[in-house]
Amino acid sequence: MLRPTDGGLVLLRDVTVRYGRYVALEGVSGEFVPGSLTAVVGANGAGKSTLLAAIAGVVRLANGVVTCAARRRLAYLPQLAALDRDYPLTVSELITLGGWREFGAFRSPGTALRASAAAAAETVGLAGQLPRPLGEISVGELQRALFARLIVQDAAVILLDEPFAAVDAQTVSVLLGQVTRWHQEGRTVIAVLHDLDLVRARFPSTLVLARRCLAWGATEAALPAMAA
Amino acid sequence: MSLHALIVEPFETLAFMRAALVACLALALSNGAVGTLLVLRRMSLDGDVLGHAVMPGAAVGFLYAGPSPAWLSLGGLASGLAVAALAGLITGGRARRDAGLVAFYLVALSLGVVLVAWRGSNVDVMRVLFGTVLAIDQRALLQIAVASSVIVLAIAGLYRPLAVGAFDPAFLRAMGTRAPYETAFQALVVLALVASFQAFGTLLAVGPMLLPAAAARCWALGVAASMVLATGFGVIASVTGLLASYHGNLPSGPAIVLAAGLLFGVSLVAAGAQRRLTARIGRSI
């Protein structure tokens, strides 16, 4: 039986990403220890989203290495804007996708998975919405559904790219509650955020980026680098 | 005119009408599935470009062997796949990609016309541009049937990764999916266009693929249901288009595409009206 924390370490060594000639991220090294809850902050274009994509293995590294023992137990939530909200999928289908590794491309999801999808929907307050198509739900509800999918994924490392942007206050509090629960369960959570007050209040560690790493450590110590 | 004379007789008496009908029905099957995925991926422009990308290769096939369906298809398949691979190399934002694709499309189309006109007649040029759905022989029919079967089976097999990849490709990649589903889909699009090419020509081949799918998409159904509806629309457009071309003495390929366009227009208006109506009923309850 895997515990949530198994393999939750993410090691970066000299991570560099280029888009053409543009250097999005340069020489970032350090580690996210298992069970840590880290906010990634920085100005627009600082490479925050790129860092998450690099850890998720979605962009190619120009240089350096990302080591994550739990690569198979890593969950990645890109920015909401990347999704087509009119896509013909129901809330229940979207959440059930979290079990992709279990059923994959060719088998169908089992009853246990369906049950855990329903439970995850309940956790994020979407219990009554399961049969609704994505086109009919609000942005906040879509983000809740994506969080439910993350819950179903049962990942050791969870990457969130601006998870609270463009969603209503009530949804933010539900989702923050879930982030805290993941942290208590010992999972490694890395979130790109803009709201520094929120970072100060809820995130023990912070990584400040400006294409390279400006500061990385306890939030109290690292966050002042943001102003500089 | 009796209903029988209107609908059944043209197909009953004329073998080429029957062959055209069977070819169109086979194409409707594969086009329903491929077109729906193209529309869902917002890749209509890609479909258009690949439709023209078939042209230079088909023209080379024509130069080599004359108007033989096998050589036209092989050449078309080769250049279609080559352009699909090249298009994958275009990086940069959406605007740059669109401009690059349009450049491909214009160059491919012109190159194809120049090549065919070099050795062939004006009739040959018209044939590769607009197709000859009423001149489908048994070998062409067999080719279309094989291509359609391969496409439908492949999409049935790869259905889930294709449908999920259209919605959230980053999720699939983060899930460690390394199989090249994207490439497989592009190859299926090219194959479907090559199958359509003989009947509809390079200019219209995308019509029977995109229009029924776009019409089905108006009705806000699930992915699989959209595919079925798109296939149904494709069948209706084929039958009405062929009959209209027979009774009205119209060019048959364009008549079928027009019928599909009509279905798209009707779907757009009717589905919109239905949505407003259900919204009003919802408010009044």
HADDOCK unambig.tbl for C-alpha pairs under 7 A between the chains (distance, minus, plus):
assign (segid A and resid 56 and name CA) (segid B and resid 174 and name CA) 5.75 0.50 0.50
assign (segid A and resid 57 and name CA) (segid B and resid 174 and name CA) 6.50 0.50 0.50
assign (segid A and resid 58 and name CA) (segid B and resid 170 and name CA) 6.82 0.50 0.50
assign (segid A and resid 58 and name CA) (segid B and resid 173 and name CA) 6.31 0.50 0.50
assign (segid A and resid 58 and name CA) (segid B and resid 174 and name CA) 6.37 0.50 0.50
assign (segid A and resid 76 and name CA) (segid B and resid 174 and name CA) 6.54 0.50 0.50
assign (segid A and resid 83 and name CA) (segid B and resid 167 and name CA) 6.73 0.50 0.50
assign (segid A and resid 83 and name CA) (segid B and resid 168 and name CA) 6.50 0.50 0.50
assign (segid A and resid 84 and name CA) (segid B and resid 167 and name CA) 6.50 0.50 0.50
assign (segid A and resid 87 and name CA) (segid B and resid 167 and name CA) 6.60 0.50 0.50
assign (segid A and resid 88 and name CA) (segid B and resid 220 and name CA) 6.77 0.50 0.50
assign (segid A and resid 88 and name CA) (segid B and resid 221 and name CA) 6.35 0.50 0.50
assign (segid A and resid 88 and name CA) (segid B and resid 222 and name CA) 4.87 0.50 0.50
assign (segid A and resid 88 and name CA) (segid B and resid 223 and name CA) 6.04 0.50 0.50
assign (segid A and resid 89 and name CA) (segid B and resid 222 and name CA) 6.39 0.50 0.50
assign (segid A and resid 105 and name CA) (segid B and resid 160 and name CA) 5.75 0.50 0.50
assign (segid A and resid 105 and name CA) (segid B and resid 161 and name CA) 5.56 0.50 0.50
